[in-house]
Amino acid sequence: VSNIPIAGYILTGKEKSLLVYNFTVQGPLANSKVKHTPLKNLPKSMYGYIKRLFLTPVRVYKKVSDMTHDLIKKGIPVPAVP
């Protein structure tokens, strides 16, 4: 999913992970208790999705702008924007 241009970044972010499961382990190794802690990071992950969704146009514009500046520095003509 993370390899899909634009949508992959929105869904997975820099960590390139879509789903994260949280567990809590307590006690000694020989007699430990493992407990699934669902929804622990849900607000943080939802914030990440929304943030990436709204900031992606800015990110794409910046990359295109940087690429244009690199082409101009190399002397490669770029189309004029009307």
TANORUR-V669617 format. One record per pair of residues at least 12 apart in sequence whose C-alpha atoms are under 10 Angstrom apart, sorted by the first residue. I is the first residue (numbers start at 1). J is the second residue. If there is no record, write none. Layout:
BEGIN
i:I j:J
i:I j:J
END
This chain:
BEGIN
i:1 j:16
i:1 j:17
i:1 j:18
i:2 j:14
i:2 j:15
i:2 j:16
i:2 j:17
i:2 j:18
i:3 j:16
i:6 j:52
i:6 j:53
i:6 j:56
i:6 j:57
i:6 j:59
i:6 j:60
i:7 j:52
i:7 j:53
i:7 j:56
i:9 j:49
i:9 j:52
i:9 j:53
i:9 j:56
i:10 j:48
i:10 j:49
i:10 j:50
i:10 j:51
i:10 j:52
i:10 j:53
i:10 j:54
i:10 j:55
i:10 j:56
i:11 j:45
i:11 j:48
i:11 j:49
i:11 j:50
i:11 j:52
i:11 j:53
i:12 j:45
i:12 j:48
i:12 j:49
i:12 j:52
i:13 j:45
i:13 j:48
i:13 j:49
i:13 j:51
i:13 j:52
i:18 j:45
i:19 j:45
i:20 j:38
i:20 j:39
i:20 j:40
i:20 j:41
i:20 j:42
i:20 j:45
i:21 j:36
i:21 j:37
i:21 j:38
i:21 j:39
i:21 j:40
i:21 j:41
i:22 j:35
i:22 j:36
i:22 j:37
i:22 j:38
i:22 j:39
i:22 j:40
i:22 j:41
i:23 j:35
i:23 j:36
i:23 j:37
i:23 j:38
i:23 j:40
i:24 j:36
i:24 j:37
END
